[in-house]
Amino acid sequence: MAETARASSLYEQLINLPETLTGEILNGQLHTEPRPAGPHALAGSSLGDELVGPFQKGRGGPGGWWIIDEPGVHFVRDIEVTVPDLAGWKRERQ
């Protein structure tokens, strides 16, 4: 019960972070960092732009994927939350 309460408290802290920070819960600890600077954000957006055509829309590629910037990924079993810069999921695996 105490572990569940701690995880709930960590998650509450995560969702209440100011917009200037991103956070992740890893190994039972909240880790924060500033939002990406301009060049980093531009590189991520450019990479996503390159991947959406072939992978998400099927233009010259396989299609069948969702490409998403900064999704919150929750690993319920481990009570962890991470926010990768860019992620892709095969639609059939949803």
N, CA, C and O of each residue as an XYZ file, in Angstrom:
376
protein
N       0.820     -1.196      0.000
C       0.000      0.000      0.000
C       0.865      1.260      0.000
O       0.558      2.225     -0.700
N       1.946      1.252      0.786
C       2.831      2.417      0.851
C       3.485      2.681     -0.501
O       3.667      3.835     -0.887
N       3.840      1.612     -1.228
C       4.459      1.771     -2.553
C       3.485      2.421     -3.527
O       3.882      3.269     -4.326
N       2.216      2.033     -3.467
C       1.197      2.618     -4.335
C       0.997      4.087     -4.004
O       0.859      4.911     -4.909
N       0.981      4.429     -2.721
C       0.823      5.831     -2.306
C       2.018      6.656     -2.760
O       1.858      7.791     -3.208
N       3.216      6.089     -2.646
C       4.423      6.799     -3.095
C       4.388      7.029     -4.599
O       4.719      8.118     -5.068
N       3.991      6.013     -5.359
C       3.906      6.140     -6.809
C       2.876      7.195     -7.184
O       3.097      7.987     -8.100
N       1.757      7.205     -6.481
C       0.712      8.188     -6.735
C       1.229      9.600     -6.458
O       0.958     10.526     -7.223
N       1.975      9.761     -5.361
C       2.552     11.058     -5.009
C       3.562     11.513     -6.057
O       3.583     12.682     -6.443
N       4.397     10.585     -6.514
C       5.376     10.921     -7.563
C       4.668     11.347     -8.841
O       5.066     12.319     -9.485
N       3.620     10.619     -9.206
C       2.893     10.953    -10.424
C       2.233     12.319    -10.296
O       2.210     13.094    -11.252
N       1.701     12.613     -9.126
C       1.093     13.928     -8.892
C       2.134     15.033     -9.046
O       1.857     16.070     -9.648
N       3.334     14.813     -8.501
C       4.418     15.785     -8.673
C       4.764     15.944    -10.157
O       5.005     17.057    -10.626
N       4.787     14.843    -10.884
C       5.116     14.876    -12.314
C       4.111     15.715    -13.092
O       4.502     16.578    -13.878
N       2.830     15.472    -12.884
C       1.829     16.203    -13.665
C       1.702     17.664    -13.245
O       1.128     18.471    -13.976
N       2.232     18.008    -12.076
C       2.171     19.392    -11.612
C       3.451     20.186    -11.883
O       3.596     21.312    -11.408
N       4.372     19.605    -12.641
C       5.596     20.346    -12.986
C       5.254     21.586    -13.810
O       4.291     21.566    -14.577
N       6.015     22.646    -13.667
C       5.782     23.817    -14.513
C       6.062     23.478    -15.980
O       6.814     22.549    -16.275
N       5.459     24.227    -16.886
C       5.610     23.957    -18.318
C       7.048     24.097    -18.809
O       7.372     23.634    -19.903
N       7.901     24.719    -18.029
C       9.300     24.899    -18.429
C      10.146     23.651    -18.186
O      11.306     23.598    -18.594
N       9.563     22.639    -17.518
C      10.291     21.405    -17.207
C       9.600     20.190    -17.804
O       8.384     20.190    -17.997
N      10.378     19.157    -18.094
C       9.818     17.845    -18.394
C      10.272     16.935    -17.271
O      11.266     17.208    -16.598
N       9.545     15.865    -17.074
C       9.911     14.956    -16.007
C       9.646     13.516    -16.383
O       8.835     13.218    -17.260
N      10.347     12.633    -15.703
C      10.185     11.202    -15.877
C      10.289     10.547    -14.500
O      11.012     11.019    -13.623
N       9.556      9.460    -14.335
C       9.694      8.667    -13.116
C      10.421      7.396    -13.512
O       9.903      6.569    -14.263
N      11.629      7.256    -12.995
C      12.467      6.103    -13.308
C      13.012      5.522    -12.015
O      13.542      6.249    -11.175
N      12.881      4.222    -11.859
C      13.370      3.534    -10.662
C      12.859      4.176     -9.376
O      13.586      4.295     -8.390
N      11.591      4.587     -9.409
C      10.968      5.133     -8.204
C      11.394      6.541     -7.840
O      11.163      6.982     -6.713
N      12.018      7.266     -8.782
C      12.445      8.644     -8.518
C      11.977      9.562     -9.639
O      11.951      9.171    -10.806
N      11.612     10.776     -9.275
C      11.222     11.788    -10.241
C      12.473     12.512    -10.717
O      13.224     13.062     -9.910
N      12.694     12.512    -12.010
C      13.827     13.213    -12.629
C      13.262     14.331    -13.494
O      12.365     14.102    -14.305
N      13.783     15.534    -13.321
C      13.308     16.673    -14.118
C      14.466     17.270    -14.908
O      15.637     17.125    -14.557
N      14.093     17.941    -15.981
C      15.087     18.666    -16.781
C      14.364     19.765    -17.548
O      13.154     19.679    -17.760
N      15.086     20.789    -17.964
C      14.444     21.858    -18.729
C      13.930     21.331    -20.059
O      14.472     20.367    -20.601
N      12.895     21.954    -20.581
C      12.411     21.605    -21.921
C      13.555     21.801    -22.915
O      14.433     22.637    -22.697
N      13.545     21.039    -23.997
C      14.626     21.140    -24.975
C      14.774     22.561    -25.539
O      13.789     23.262    -25.768
N      16.024     22.960    -25.754
C      16.309     24.260    -26.361
C      15.925     24.215    -27.842
O      15.656     23.147    -28.391
N      15.905     25.360    -28.464
C      15.487     25.486    -29.859
C      16.121     24.493    -30.823
O      15.392     23.802    -31.534
N      17.453     24.390    -30.879
C      18.069     23.452    -31.832
C      17.651     21.995    -31.603
O      17.455     21.243    -32.557
N      17.519     21.608    -30.346
C      17.106     20.240    -30.018
C      15.666     20.008    -30.483
O      15.373     18.995    -31.118
N      14.770     20.945    -30.167
C      13.366     20.823    -30.562
C      13.230     20.808    -32.082
O      12.423     20.055    -32.627
N      14.017     21.636    -32.765
C      13.978     21.678    -34.235
C      14.456     20.356    -34.832
O      13.869     19.864    -35.796
N      15.508     19.782    -34.269
C      16.008     18.491    -34.767
C      14.956     17.401    -34.590
O      14.745     16.597    -35.498
N      14.291     17.361    -33.432
C      13.250     16.371    -33.197
C      12.072     16.543    -34.140
O      11.543     15.566    -34.669
N      11.660     17.794    -34.348
C      10.543     18.062    -35.259
C      10.899     17.682    -36.692
O      10.073     17.129    -37.418
N      12.128     17.980    -37.094
C      12.571     17.640    -38.450
C      12.612     16.132    -38.656
O      12.214     15.636    -39.710
N      13.091     15.408    -37.659
C      13.129     13.954    -37.751
C      11.708     13.390    -37.839
O      11.436     12.506    -38.651
N      10.812     13.901    -37.006
C       9.419     13.466    -37.063
C       8.808     13.734    -38.420
O       8.070     12.901    -38.947
N       9.109     14.891    -38.992
C       8.595     15.252    -40.314
C       9.063     14.248    -41.378
O       8.294     13.880    -42.266
N      10.309     13.813    -41.284
C      10.846     12.826    -42.233
C      10.179     11.461    -42.077
O       9.995     10.747    -43.062
N       9.818     11.097    -40.858
C       9.258      9.770    -40.595
C       7.761      9.666    -40.863
O       7.280      8.592    -41.223
N       7.010     10.760    -40.695
C       5.554     10.716    -40.844
C       5.136     10.302    -42.251
O       4.245      9.466    -42.401
N       5.756     10.866    -43.282
C       5.365     10.535    -44.660
C       5.412      9.041    -44.943
O       4.381      8.450    -45.264
N       6.582      8.415    -44.833
C       6.650      6.989    -45.161
C       6.045      6.061    -44.118
O       5.407      5.071    -44.478
N       6.226      6.352    -42.850
C       5.801      5.391    -41.834
C       4.361      5.591    -41.360
O       3.647      4.614    -41.130
N       3.930      6.838    -41.211
C       2.565      7.061    -40.743
C       1.580      7.119    -41.907
O       0.495      6.542    -41.841
N       1.969      7.821    -42.973
C       1.050      8.016    -44.100
C       1.272      7.040    -45.250
O       0.458      6.978    -46.172
N       2.353      6.287    -45.207
C       2.603      5.300    -46.261
C       3.092      5.889    -47.572
O       2.997      5.228    -48.606
N       3.604      7.089    -47.564
C       4.132      7.729    -48.784
C       5.567      7.278    -49.010
O       6.494      7.814    -48.402
N       5.753      6.289    -49.890
C       7.088      5.782    -50.184
C       7.638      4.891    -49.085
O       8.844      4.652    -49.027
N       6.777      4.404    -48.223
C       7.219      3.541    -47.132
C       6.112      2.590    -46.717
O       5.092      2.481    -47.397
N       6.310      1.909    -45.612
C       5.371      0.853    -45.223
C       4.032      1.324    -44.666
O       3.056      0.575    -44.714
N       3.960      2.558    -44.134
C       2.730      2.998    -43.477
C       2.440      2.142    -42.251
O       3.234      1.281    -41.870
N       1.299      2.394    -41.649
C       0.866      1.563    -40.535
C       1.467      1.917    -39.180
O       1.361      1.130    -38.239
N       2.089      3.074    -39.063
C       2.696      3.490    -37.797
C       2.066      4.791    -37.323
O       1.521      5.559    -38.116
N       2.148      5.024    -36.024
C       1.885      6.340    -35.443
C       3.223      6.897    -35.003
O       3.961      6.231    -34.276
N       3.546      8.099    -35.428
C       4.776      8.789    -35.038
C       4.346      9.986    -34.190
O       3.574     10.830    -34.645
N       4.847     10.054    -32.963
C       4.376     11.071    -32.016
C       5.557     11.750    -31.329
O       6.496     11.089    -30.885
N       5.496     13.098    -31.248
C       6.494     13.878    -30.503
C       6.160     13.846    -29.021
O       5.007     14.038    -28.635
N       7.156     13.606    -28.200
C       7.082     13.673    -26.744
C       5.845     13.011    -26.120
O       5.133     13.649    -25.345
N       5.584     11.748    -26.446
C       4.459     11.097    -25.776
C       4.849     10.712    -24.346
O       6.013     10.417    -24.078
N       3.910     10.714    -23.461
C       4.155     10.188    -22.116
C       3.935      8.680    -22.172
O       2.829      8.225    -22.461
N       4.962      7.917    -21.903
C       4.872      6.461    -21.967
C       4.833      5.931    -20.529
O       5.744      6.177    -19.738
N       3.774      5.209    -20.213
C       3.573      4.690    -18.860
C       3.824      3.189    -18.843
O       3.235      2.438    -19.620
N       4.704      2.766    -17.950
C       4.969      1.356    -17.724
C       4.328      1.012    -16.388
O       4.951      1.152    -15.336
N       3.084      0.563    -16.436
C       2.286      0.389    -15.222
C       2.925     -0.589    -14.249
O       2.951     -0.333    -13.045
N       3.440     -1.701    -14.749
C       4.005     -2.708    -13.861
C       5.148     -2.152    -13.026
O       5.276     -2.466    -11.843
N       5.962     -1.337    -13.641
C       7.122     -0.794    -12.950
C       6.862      0.596    -12.373
O       7.747      1.205    -11.773
N       5.651      1.084    -12.560
C       5.271      2.419    -12.113
C       6.313      3.440    -12.585
O       6.859      4.205    -11.790
N       6.568      3.432    -13.876
C       7.510      4.366    -14.465
C       6.830      5.132    -15.584
O       5.945      4.614    -16.266
N       7.255      6.361    -15.760
C       6.766      7.220    -16.836
C       7.980      7.838    -17.493
O       8.841      8.399    -16.816
N       8.053      7.737    -18.807
C       9.149      8.354    -19.531
C       8.582      9.153    -20.701
O       7.479      8.877    -21.171
N       9.336     10.136    -21.163
C       8.882     10.995    -22.254
C       9.994     11.072    -23.302
O      10.839     11.965    -23.246
N       9.994     10.135    -24.261
C      11.011     10.206    -25.310
C      10.747     11.395    -26.231
O       9.615     11.866    -26.336
N      11.789     11.873    -26.892
C      11.626     12.987    -27.829
C      10.680     12.618    -28.961
O       9.878     13.440    -29.405
N      10.777     11.381    -29.425
C       9.991     10.920    -30.564
C       9.758      9.425    -30.386
O      10.652      8.704    -29.943
N       8.569      8.961    -30.728
C       8.281      7.534    -30.600
C       7.405      7.077    -31.753
O       6.698      7.876    -32.368
N       7.459      5.788    -32.039
C       6.614      5.217    -33.079
C       6.006      3.915    -32.614
O       6.665      3.118    -31.946
N       4.744      3.693    -32.965
C       4.040      2.452    -32.643
C       3.403      1.901    -33.908
O       2.830      2.652    -34.697
N       3.501      0.610    -34.100
C       2.765     -0.038    -35.186
C       1.292     -0.011    -34.791
O       0.935     -0.412    -33.683
N       0.454      0.454    -35.682
C      -0.981      0.562    -35.370
C      -1.586     -0.767    -34.984
O      -2.456     -0.814    -34.114
N      -1.152     -1.849    -35.605
C      -1.735     -3.159    -35.315
C      -1.447     -3.634    -33.900
O      -2.093     -4.568    -33.427
N      -0.497     -3.017    -33.216
C      -0.111     -3.448    -31.862
C      -0.777     -2.616    -30.783
O      -0.485     -2.807    -29.602
N      -1.662     -1.699    -31.146
C      -2.279     -0.837    -30.135
C      -2.955     -1.578    -29.114
O      -3.522     -0.988    -28.195
